[in-house]
């Protein structure tokens, strides 16, 4: 019989399931941010909001992995709202 999972493992799994609801990771220790990022990638939960949240931590290991995998945030185009340049 295998030993039960640790409380840390259960916490990380739960965090990955609900990662889209987080607004900030500043309270997460640096040594857990990278592990949480890896588990988020493995679970397929990485989107633009989550990526920006991880990049906002300033964790060097996360930056290196993002660069190695060539992951880039989505840049949304800004559409003009006025036609002030046009003459009628």
N, C-alpha and C positions, 0 to 999 in steps of 0.2 A: 504494500500500500504506500502510495506516495505521500509525502508530508503536505499539510495544508499550505496554501500560498501565504506569504507574509502580508502583513497589513500594508506595507509599502507597495507591493505588487498589486494588491486589490485597489489601492488608492490610485495608482497610475492607470490601471485599466478603466476605472470609473472616470478619471479625468479625460482620457482619450474619447470615451463615449460621449462626454458632454463638452468637448473642447470648443465646439462652435458657440457655446454660451458664455465663454470666458471673455472678458474685456481687457484683461491685463495679467501678465505673468510675473509681476515684480515681487510678489510674495513667495514665489517658488525659488528654492535655492538653486544656484548655478549648476551644481552637480546633478540635479534632477531635470533641468531644462533640456539637456541634450538627450537624455533617456526618454523623456516625454515626447520630444520631437521625433525620435526614431520610431517610437510606438505609434505616433500619429501618422507617419508616413506608411508604416506597415499596415495600418488599418484603413488607409485610403481616405483619411479625413482632412487632408491638407487642401485648403482653399485659400483665396487671396487674403481674407480676413485673418485666418489662422497663421498664414505665412508672415504677414506684417506684424502680428503679435509676437511671434517667435523672434523675428529680426529686431524688434524693439527691445528685447532683453539685452542685446549686446553680447551675447554668448559667442565666443570665438569658435567653438566646436560647431555650433549651428551654422555660423557664417561659412566655415570651411566646407561643410557638407552641402549647403545650398549652392556654393560655387562649383563644387565637384560634380554635382548632379545637374548643373546649369538650370536651376529653377529661378524663374524671374516673376516678380509680381505683375499682375495684370495692370496695364496702363489704359485707363478709360479715356477716350477722346472727349474733349470739351467742345460742344457744338455752340456756335454763335446764337445768341438769342435775339439779336437785332440786326436789321439790315441797314444800318446807318451809313455804310460805305457805298451803298447802291444809290444811284440817282434815277428818279422816275421821270 
